[in-house]
Amino acid sequence: MNAAVFRLNQADKFMLAIVMVDGEEFEGPYYVKTPFTAEPDFGVASINYDLSDLLSKAVAPEQTV
């Protein structure tokens, strides 16, 4: 089974973690519970998302429990 399809069908079991790194400094992690809404087309090698849109859906680590 395609991993992307599995993530969509089992979305409650997966989370996207975002950490922004700049040299020795970092910000995050930020967790997005359901970042993806559709499976990619067959053969897709890359999909780009707007970071600010993803971060607007993010929750703090303590809210993920």
C-alpha positions as a LaTeX table, in Angstrom:
\begin{tabular}{lrrr}
\hline
Residue & $x$ (\AA) & $y$ (\AA) & $z$ (\AA) \\
\hline
Met1 & 0.00 & 0.00 & 0.00 \\
Asn2 & 1.23 & 3.47 & $-0.85$ \\
Ala3 & 2.50 & 5.22 & 2.30 \\
Ala4 & 0.68 & 8.47 & 1.44 \\
Val5 & $-2.63$ & 6.65 & 1.05 \\
Phe6 & $-2.07$ & 4.84 & 4.36 \\
Arg7 & $-1.43$ & 8.16 & 6.12 \\
Leu8 & $-4.69$ & 9.56 & 4.75 \\
Asn9 & $-6.68$ & 6.49 & 5.78 \\
Gln10 & $-5.05$ & 6.36 & 9.22 \\
Ala11 & $-4.63$ & 10.12 & 9.78 \\
Asp12 & $-5.22$ & 9.90 & 13.53 \\
Lys13 & $-2.03$ & 7.81 & 13.85 \\
Phe14 & 0.29 & 10.31 & 12.15 \\
Met15 & 1.54 & 13.82 & 12.79 \\
Leu16 & 3.84 & 16.18 & 10.89 \\
Ala17 & 6.61 & 17.65 & 13.04 \\
Ile18 & 8.15 & 20.95 & 11.94 \\
Val19 & 11.43 & 22.27 & 13.34 \\
Met20 & 13.06 & 25.35 & 11.85 \\
Val21 & 16.86 & 25.30 & 12.12 \\
Asp22 & 19.26 & 28.19 & 11.54 \\
Gly23 & 22.82 & 27.18 & 12.37 \\
Glu24 & 22.91 & 26.41 & 16.10 \\
Glu25 & 19.47 & 27.93 & 16.75 \\
Phe26 & 16.14 & 26.18 & 16.32 \\
Glu27 & 12.45 & 26.90 & 16.75 \\
Gly28 & 9.89 & 24.21 & 17.43 \\
Pro29 & 8.88 & 21.49 & 17.27 \\
Tyr30 & 5.44 & 22.33 & 15.97 \\
Tyr31 & 3.01 & 19.49 & 15.35 \\
Val32 & 0.34 & 19.41 & 12.65 \\
Lys33 & $-2.18$ & 16.64 & 13.23 \\
Thr34 & $-3.73$ & 16.49 & 9.74 \\
Pro35 & $-1.45$ & 18.33 & 7.33 \\
Phe36 & $-2.53$ & 16.56 & 4.13 \\
Thr37 & $-6.00$ & 16.38 & 2.61 \\
Ala38 & $-5.43$ & 14.43 & $-0.60$ \\
Glu39 & $-3.12$ & 11.71 & $-1.81$ \\
Pro40 & $-0.47$ & 12.69 & $-4.37$ \\
Asp41 & $-0.83$ & 11.57 & $-7.97$ \\
Phe42 & 1.11 & 8.48 & $-8.99$ \\
Gly43 & 4.74 & 9.31 & $-9.73$ \\
Val44 & 4.79 & 12.61 & $-7.84$ \\
Ala45 & 8.29 & 13.19 & $-6.47$ \\
Ser46 & 7.66 & 16.44 & $-4.60$ \\
Ile47 & 4.80 & 18.56 & $-3.28$ \\
Asn48 & 5.51 & 21.99 & $-1.82$ \\
Tyr49 & 3.42 & 23.44 & 1.01 \\
Asp50 & 3.32 & 26.97 & 2.35 \\
Leu51 & 5.09 & 26.90 & 5.72 \\
Ser52 & 2.92 & 29.65 & 7.21 \\
Asp53 & $-0.23$ & 27.68 & 6.29 \\
Leu54 & 1.13 & 24.55 & 7.97 \\
Leu55 & 2.21 & 26.48 & 11.06 \\
Ser56 & $-1.25$ & 28.06 & 11.34 \\
Lys57 & $-2.59$ & 24.51 & 11.91 \\
Ala58 & 0.15 & 23.54 & 14.38 \\
Val59 & $-0.29$ & 22.72 & 18.04 \\
Ala60 & 2.17 & 22.77 & 20.91 \\
Pro61 & 3.79 & 19.45 & 21.92 \\
Glu62 & 1.77 & 19.28 & 25.13 \\
Gln63 & $-1.48$ & 19.47 & 23.10 \\
Thr64 & $-0.69$ & 16.29 & 21.17 \\
Val65 & $-1.44$ & 13.88 & 24.00 \\
\hline
\end{tabular}
